[in-house]
Amino acid sequence: MAGERGQGPRAPRGALVIRLLALDVDGTLAHRGDEILPATREALQRARSAGIEVAIATGRRYRTTRRVIENLGFDVASVSLGGTLVKEADGTTLHRRTLAPQELVDVLTLYREAGQAAIGQRDGHDDGGADFVLDGALPWNGWTSRYAEANREYCEWHRDLAAEGGRDDVIELCGFGPEAELASLEARVQELHPGRFETVLLPMPESSSTRGGFFLEVRPAGACKWSGLSVLLEDRGLVPQAVCAVGDERNDLSMVAGAGLGVAMGNAHPELSEAADWVTGRHDEDGLVAVVERLLAQLG
């Protein structure tokens, strides 16, 4: 049952009317890959018609974010790759952050010391070419091989990314594997480079070719979903209190905490549920419908 830790939803912090609804994708908006349940789609269309802007905030790359937007039935602005890439509904880039060349080399070095193959993500939509640059300096584990195979038309293989020098188009580095191994690598990144990088360790979605494994993302310091949404807010002239942010995982913490109304899905990670103002229903049971009804009620 939806409610603020069992007590029902409260008014947004600051009691402003919500004007922007920011949604995570996997485990929040999307069901079974890119699918959106009909009742959820209809509710979001009603929110849009009532003057509430719907936006996406996801860890996905832009290409796969677009697949979900197409199923939504109307174009929306998006924050992708965990806050590093912000695009308008028409695909125009408002903001992009990449790893500096030396940052890329420093992180690659730690991946290799841990015996972990790395995949760099880039904005193939704007820059052309591949979405992924694969570092071939180490053998790939099974998860990395399956991911590369599933995305081979968007991949570019490099014998040694670190040796290329001067590359400035990589937005983040990611790796796939068992949770314990990646957690150790994450700790190493933070220990040796405190404050230089943002790291996120998450389980792979069940719909992914690498389900059952975990993935570690390393991106520029300060880059998170809320930093990306803040670009949209500035562009729209909105304040944080006018935002409702909804998610299900730990990488949603920044936007759920920063928004005027932070909502966790019923299937959310316990840490996110604890941080949220309100816990709604599950993503696969149209939990977003209750969120929209709450926002529409504010409009009278």
Secondary structure, 3 states (H helix, E strand, C coil): CCECCCCCCCCCCCCCCCCEEEECCECCCEECCCECCHHHHHHHHHHHHCCCEEEEECCCCHHHHHHHHHHHCCCCEEEEHHHCEEECCCCCEEEECCCCHHHHHHHHHHHHHCCCCCEEECCHHHHCCCCEEEECCCCCCHHHHHHHHHCHHHEEEECCHHHHCCCCCCCEEEEEECHHHHHHHHHHHHHHCCCCEEEEEEECCCCCCCCCCEEEEEEECCCCHHHHHHHHHHHHCCCHHHEEEEECCHHHHHHHHHCCEEEECCCCCHHHHHHCCEECCCHHHCHHHHHHHHHHHHHC
